[in-house]
């Protein structure tokens, strides 16, 4: 049994079931900061309307179908050896809230998703906000006090219509859960609500290199012991927290026989975007390391619920990211080799060091202080950024005839310093949905818009190899 599974209840044991925090949950719990909450935001756009009572009933039923999500942090003494999750029979809070429509409803819901984490002390540590008549998915809405904006090349200036559909905002406390697990919950709720099949589609198969593919140039990757580049500061803003920008782009094209995937194209795009940004801001060239979550869980109803991804780091040398030095086709193939190798290696979720750090040999409060100290000391060696590519959303998210099927799904991952920037992508209905999220201590709203433009430019450049 894994830590993400709900254990069988011992009928002889009194009280609720308790589960020790897995490694990822404990490290996240140690490093909680009020200024930059560890939230994951999922934003789903539907063409029609939802019935409030039916949705609440379906969502609560979905929670019971996946009971591992009905949990709260159990109280304990300072000298306890572990944090523990306590499983509950029912939700302790009203999880689903319908919000009034308005010209700023979308912006305000995004703001809450960045600034207000669901508490760990009440079950479940998620919330679902529903905004009807919220306006277009992307448009020209101006930035607000917390730096949330929208942008799209396809819709540069859209007014707020009276009946544009419905937007679901699922906000997750990342100490307890991750985005793919909660998307599984939402898919179950959609099936219970609309009666439509929301079974996951088969994942795409990574292409296998053939003998016709030219081998990449023999260039060893940078050492993991070298200090990676940081994202160069732009125009920091005085208030704490995260900023967010979402946009919709075409899914990049590639030949069917290409030895690289769309994920490899996104990885190269992110690396080139940051190398360009750092050159513009006079940063000393250093190797880039981009953290990539890898999720091996099944997507059906047996999917373990919790924080189930493992993290790997994809390296790039400064010379590789100068297009004058490395042809883009070569860089794509080299990146594909690296990501393929990293995904195939068995590795604990946060590495072997984290497993040792969370061993319950001393009180958890002592380990918390040690973890925070080591995090500060290791900040210069933290990866440059995180690219979380959900890929093609595996569920239809079809809520039936009246509400319809999702036509846009955005995710965003926390963007605390020292990284200060995360890139999250997903594709739905043949479109790529990109979210850039940054720490306001590092970047401003204008910086985010410039990074979006660079991302779009280099994403298009990865297609030139197929012309």
N, C-alpha and C positions, 0 to 999 in steps of 0.2 A: 504493500500500500504506500502510495506517495503522500507527501504532506498536503497535496492539493485535494485529495479525496476525503469525503466525509466518512469517518469510521463508523462501524456498526455500534449502535447504542447498547451498552451493557445494562440490561434490565435490572440487575442487582445493585448497580451503582447509583446513588442518589445524585440529583442535580443535573444540570445541562452538560452536554459533551464539550470537552475542551481539547484544542489542538495546539501544540507548540508552534510559535511563529517559525515558518521556514526562513532560510538564510536571507533571501531577498527582502522579506517583510521586516525582519529584525534590523537589517542595516538601514533600510528606509526609515523605520521608526526611530532609530537613534539620531538621525540627521534631520528631523522635522524642523522647518523654519516657518514662522508665521508670515514673514515678509514675502516669501515665494513658496506658496503651498504646492505640494506634490500632487497635482491633479492631472488626470487625463480627461480630455473633452472629446466627445463623439457627437457629431452634428449630422442629422439625417433629414433630408428634404423630401417631402411627399407632395404629389400634385393635388390631393384632395383633403377632406376634413375627417377628423376622428371623433367618435362619440366618447365623451369623458368617462362615463360609467363603464362602458365596455372595455376601454383601454385599461382603466385601473384594475378591473377584474382579470383581464388577460395578463397584465404585467405581474400582479401578485401571484397568479397561478404559475407563471414562468419561474418566479423565484422559488416556488415549491418544487418545480420540476428539477431545479438545480440548487438543492438546499445548502450546498457549501457556501453560497453567497449570503445566507442569513446568518451573519456573524457580527460580533462586536468584540472589542478588546476587553478581556477579563481584568477586573481589578486585582491588585496584588501588592505585597509588601516590597519595600525597597531592596530587601535582601533575596528576593526570589531569583532563581537561576534562569528563568525564561519569561518572555512575554507569551501570553496564550490567547488564542481566539476562543470565544465562547459561542457555540451555535445556539440559535434561538428557533422556536417553533413558528413564530410569526414575525413579520416586520414590526419594528417598534416606532417607526415614523411613517408619515404619509409620503410614500416614495414618489408618486406621480402628482404633479401640479400643473394645472392649466393656467396660463398667464394671459392677461389682456393684450390684444393686438395694438400696434402703434408704430409710428415711423422709426422709433429707436428700440423696438422690442428685441430685434435680432442682436443689435450691439450690446444691449444690457444683459441679455442671456449669455453672450460670450464673455462679458466682463465677469459675471458671477462664476462661470466655469473656470476662469483663471485665478480668481481671488478668494473664493469661498469653497474650501474642501469639505465634503460631508464628514461629520465627526466619526471617529473610530469607536466611540463609546456607545453608539446607537446602531442597531442592526436594521437594514444593511448599510454599508458605507458608500452608498451611491444615491443619486437622485435623478429623476427624469422630469424635465420641464418641457411643456408643450406650448408652442407659440403658434397660434393660428392667425393668418393674415399678416405674417411678419415682414413681407416684402421679398424682393428677389434674393436668390442665393448669393449672388455677387453683384456689386454695383458701385456707386460712387459715394457711398456714405462716408462722411468725414471722420477722422480719428477723434477719439474722446479722451477722457482724463487718464485711462489706463492703457491706451495704445492699442485698441482693437479696431481693425479696419477690414474692408473687403476690397477686392480688386479683381478685374477680369478684362482681358483683351476683347472678349466676345461681347461684353455689355458695359461700355464705358460710362454710361449715364442712364440709369433707370429710375423712374419715379416709383413711389410706393403704391402698388395696386391694392384694391379693396379685398380681393379674394385670390391671393397667390398660392394658396395651399397651406401646408402645415410643416413646421420644423420641430424635430425632437432633439432636445439637448440632454445628453446623458453625461453627467459629471461623476467621476470616479476618484475616490481616494486611492492613490497609487501605492500606498503602503499595503493595501489589502488586495488589490485587483489590478489587472491590466486591461487594455482595450480589447484584444481579441476575445477574452473570456466574457466581457460584458456585451460584446456584439453577439455572441452566442445566446445570451439571455434575451436580447432584443429580438433575435430571429425566432426564438421560441414564442415570445409574446406576439409577434406578428402572425405566426401560424395559428395561435389560439384565438386571436382577434378576428382574423379574416377568413380562416379556414383554408387558406391557400398553402400549397407545398412550399416550404422554405428550407428544404433539404440542401445541404452544401453541394456546390459543384465540385468536380474533381480539380485538384490543383494543377497548374501548368507544369509540364515536365521540363526540367533543365536540359537544354540541348547537349548532346555528347560530341566532343570534338572529333572530327574525322581526319583521315590522313591528308585530305586536300587542304585543310586549314594550315596556313603557315605558322610555325611555332613562334611564340613571342620572343622578343630579344631577351637574352640572358642578363637580366638586371636584378640583383638580389634586393629584396625589400629592405627598407630602413630597419635598423635594430629597434626592438621594443624597449631597449634601455635608454635610447636617446630621447631628449625632451621634445615633445611634439609642439607644433605651432599652436598658438592661441588665436582665436578670432580677434582681429585688431579692433580696438574700441572705435566706435563711430562718434555719435553725439549722445552721450548718456543723458538720461532724464532724471530729474531730482526725486521723483516719487518711486517707491519700491514696487516690486511685482514684475509680471511678465506682460509683454505685448504680443499681439497675434495678427497675422495677415493670412487670409485664405484666398486662393485663386483657382481657376479651372483652366486646364491646358489640354491639348490633344495628347493622347498616349503616344509616346515616341514609336516610330516605325523601325523595323529591323528585318533583315531577310529571314525567312523561315529556317534557313540552314546556318544562320549565324551561331557561332560558338558561345555567345554571351546572351544574357537575358535582359529584360527591361530593368530588373533590379540592378544589374551591372551598369546599364546606361545611367540610371539615377545616381549610382555611387560615383561614377566618373563626373557627372554633371555637378554634384555637390562639391567634389574635390576641386574642380576647375573654378567653380563659383568662389570658393573661399580663397584659393590661390590668387585669383584676380583681385578680390577684395583686399587681401593683405598687401599685395603689391601697390595698389592704389593708396594705401594708408601707410606706406613706408615701413612695413614690418620686416624684420630680418628673416630671410628664407629659412624655414625649418621643415622637417618632415611633417606631413599631416597624418593623423590617425583618426579614422571615422568609426565610431561604435555602431555596430549593426546588430539588432536583436534577431535571434533565430528561434522560430517557434515550430517545434516538431509535434505538437499535439494534434489529435484528430479534430475535425470541425463538426462532427455530429453531436448528438445529444449526450454522448459519453465523454465529451471534452472535459478534462479537469478544470475546475474553476479556481482562479487565484492568479498569482504572478508566475506564469509558466514559461517565459522566454529565457534563453541564455544569451549572454552578450559576448560578441567577438569584435575584434578591432582590425580594420582593413587599413594597411599602411600605404602611403604614397611618398616618394622622395620629391624634393623640390624640382629636380631636373625633369622628372616624369611629367610634371604639370605645366611645363613650358611647351606649348604646341610646336614651337620651332625645333625642339629637341626630340620629342616623341610624337610620331604620327598618332592620330586619335584612334585609328583602327587597332594599332598595336597596344595602346593603353586599354582599350576595351577588352581585348583578348587577355591581356596580362591581369586585369582586374577580375575577369571571369575565373581565371586559374586560382587566384587568391581566395575569392569568396567560396569557390567550390571546395578548396582544401580546408578552409576554416569551418565550413558547415559540417564537413565529414568528421572532424576531430571531436571525440567525446570530451566534454569539459563541464565542470560545475557551473551553475548559472552565473555566478560572479567570480569564478576562479577559485583556486585552492586556498588562497590567503583568506578570503572571506569566510570559508568554511571553518578555518582554524580560529578566526576572530570571534565567531559566534558559538564556539563550543561552550556548553553550559558548565564550566568548571569554577567560575566565580560569579558573584551577583551580577544580574543584567545591568544594573545601574553603573557598575564599574566598567563593564564592557562598552556601555554607551559613551562614557567619557573618553575611553581609549579610542573608540571608533571615530569620534568627532575630531580628536587630536590628529589621528593618522590621516583623516580626510583632508584636513588643512595642510598637513605636511606634504601630502602627495599631490596637492593641487597642480603644481607645475607639470606633473607627468600624466594628468588626466587627458583623455583623448580630446581632439580638437572640437568635434561636434558629434551629434548622434543623428543618423539617418534611419528612420523607422518606416520601412515600406510594407504596408499591409498587403499590397498587391491587389489583384482583382478581388473585390469583396465577394466572399463565397456564397452569400445568401441573397435571395431575391429581395428580402425585406418587403414582402408584398402584404399589405394590410387589407386586401379585399377590394371590391369594386368601387366603393365610395372614396376611400383614402388613397388607393393606388399603390404603386411600387416605387421604391426609392430611386430618385434620379440623380442624387448627389449625396456623398457621404464624406465628411471630413473628420480627421483625427488630429489631435495635437498632444505632444508629449511635454513633460516639464522641462523648463529651460533655465535651471539655476546655474549660477556661477560655480566653478570656474569655466565650464563650457560656455554657458550664456546664450546658446543658440541650438535649436533642434529643428530638423527638417522631417516632416511626416507626410507620406503620400499614400493614396489609395485610388483605385480606379473603379468606377461605376458607370454603367450605360455607355461604355466606350470613351469615357473622359477621365483624365488624370486630375485628381483633386489634391492640391498641394497646400499644406499649412506650414508657415514659418512662424516659429515662436521664439521669443528672445527675452533675455533679462534686460530690464530697463536700466540697470546699472552699466550696461555695455552698449546698447544700441537704442536708437530712436525710431519713431515711425517712418521718417524719411529713409533711414538706413534700411529698414525692412523692405520698403518699396524698391530700393536700388538692388538689394540682394535678390528680390523676386525677378527683376529684369535680367540680372546676370544669370539666374537659374534658367529662365526661359531661353536666353540666348544659347547657353551651352547645351541645354537639352536638344535644341534644334540642331546644334553642331554634331551631336552623336548620330544623327540620321544621315549626315552627308556621306558616310561610308557606304550607304546602300544605293546611292544615285547611280 
